[in-house]
Amino acid sequence: MNNRAEYWKLLGNPLWKLKREEILERDGYKCKCCSSTEKLHVHHKQYHFSKTLQVFKKPWEYNNELLTTFCVACHDNGHKAYKVPTKYF
């Protein structure tokens, strides 16, 4: 994402907190990679960018199938190994 500070600010939004809790509950409060229950993150499998509006979707606007639960270690390792793809529309 372009502006990390802006993105991190969005993660404090109550709408994201609700979406995050929904995904954690769906995934049984476990990392989908290693089954850890500690320090869980909700990961976006892809980002969506509007070419017309020149903005990314808000973190809570993604379909649930594009979100998954990882522990902090698996999340960090995944971001080191792979770049999250961006879909343009």
Secondary structure as UniProt FT lines:
FT   HELIX           4..10
FT   TURN            11..12
FT   HELIX           14..26
FT   TURN            27..29
FT   TURN            32..34
FT   STRAND          40..44
FT   STRAND          47..50
FT   TURN            51..54
FT   STRAND          55..56
FT   HELIX           59..61
FT   HELIX           64..66
FT   STRAND          67..71
FT   HELIX           72..81
FT   STRAND          86..88
//
